[in-house]
């Protein structure tokens, strides 16, 4: 008999560990960043934990959380 998913527990010593949550990315005004699609830029605005406004030189883009493809330099 198979247990429902809600009843299963992931023990810390188990070799079948639960999927780890990726660390949240944090950006501040003035941070230099790189984006896979837009290239190098500088953060010019932060909207809480939901989005950042980045100046990529020729354009400004609003990048929403989870900030896929964007990394601090």
C-alpha positions in Angstrom: 0.0 0.0 0.0 1.4 3.4 -1.0 1.2 6.4 1.4 -0.2 9.7 0.1 2.4 12.4 -0.7 1.2 14.6 2.2 2.1 11.9 4.8 5.7 11.3 3.6 8.4 13.0 5.6 11.9 13.8 4.4 14.4 12.9 7.1 17.7 14.8 7.3 19.7 11.5 7.0 17.7 10.3 4.0 19.6 9.8 0.7 16.4 11.0 -1.0 16.5 14.5 0.3 13.8 17.1 -0.5 14.6 19.5 -3.3 16.6 22.5 -1.9 15.1 25.9 -2.5 17.4 28.2 -4.5 18.7 31.1 -2.6 16.9 34.4 -3.2 18.8 37.0 -5.2 19.0 40.5 -3.7 19.9 43.7 -5.7 20.5 47.2 -4.5 20.6 50.5 -6.3 24.0 50.9 -7.9 24.8 47.2 -8.2 26.5 46.2 -11.4 24.7 43.2 -13.0 24.8 41.0 -16.1 21.8 39.6 -17.8 21.8 36.7 -20.3 19.7 38.6 -22.8 20.5 42.3 -22.2 24.2 42.2 -21.2 25.9 44.5 -18.6 23.9 47.0 -16.7 23.4 48.9 -13.4 20.5 48.7 -11.1 18.7 52.1 -10.9 15.6 51.2 -9.0 14.3 48.5 -6.6 10.6 47.7 -6.2 10.8 45.8 -2.9 11.4 42.1 -3.4 9.3 41.9 -6.6 11.3 43.7 -9.4 14.3 45.8 -10.2 14.8 48.5 -12.9 18.1 48.1 -14.7 19.9 50.5 -17.1 21.6 48.5 -19.9 23.0 51.6 -21.6 20.8 51.6 -24.7 17.6 50.6 -22.9 16.1 50.3 -19.4 14.3 47.1 -18.4 12.2 46.1 -15.5 13.2 42.6 -14.4 10.7 40.8 -12.2 11.6 38.3 -9.5 12.9 35.4 -9.8 15.4 37.4 -11.9 16.1 34.6 -14.3 19.4 35.1 -16.1 20.5 38.1 -14.0 23.5 38.0 -11.7 25.6 40.4 -9.6 29.1 41.2 -10.8 
